[in-house]
Amino acid sequence: MTNPTYYEALKWASLCIEEHKLETESAQWLLLERLNWSTTDLLMHYQTKMPEAEWQQYQIDVKSFCDGMPAQYIIGHAYFFGMQLKVTNATLIPRPETEELVEWMLESLPQNENLRIVDIGTGTGAIALALKQERPNWQVFASDISEEALSVAKENAVKQQADITFLVGDLTEPIKKMKMDVVVSNPPYIAENEQDVMDKSVIEYEPHQALFATENGLSLYRRMIQEIAQFKQLPRAIFFEIGYQQETAVMEMLMDTFKSTYLIEGKKDSFGNQRMIQAKL
């Protein structure tokens, strides 16, 4: 095809994506995000011929998507809590259900207190950045074992002009001598034997270190809970994102370790799955 109009290019991309039984809406998303256009911009240019460089890039993007690469990795960013965040293959793509965890935290924690909060396993920095955006008076820390992921998170913090303290290390190691009011974590929680039922693009492109955990996906919760129990001063609240079948197991870990110290409750996401746990003094 010689240089098509934007409409013709979009139609071509939709057909290619449909043939691969993927979401055809991605054809428009890839085009708009690559060009930094709105839907109105696209409509205004429907009958305009695409420049050669744009057409070549769009073909590469569509082919990559049809080959299984997530659209966010192709473009290099994803959206979370109204923020555009850089993503790379060193970080997970932020998920909508994690936005619900942030919303629950904002509802549950006192707005006007100057809380000290740490996001363990921050990845892109999504949770930490969203909390700082909504509660500028909170002192927010973010840690990760991956220096590559932290590098991405730092870039995102600079772009969002967010004052976040970044720490490198395994789970609670970087903060074990620090006083924290709140601990939040969305750790790797997928069991290795679940790979067969997972989306191929997730397995092939997202970092396994950020996806999988031993003990049927529960090992990092167990370690974090045991480590938090050793803190000189317990946090007033702990928030976890969990796998949809893990609520009972994680709640039992919290209750076995902290007895009646914390009031523990779970929350369903908008799809009706048990995806969040809060432990509160």
Order of alpha helices (4+ residues) and beta strands (2+ residues): alpha-alpha-alpha-alpha-alpha-beta-beta-alpha-beta-alpha-beta-alpha-beta-beta-alpha-alpha-alpha-beta-alpha-beta-beta
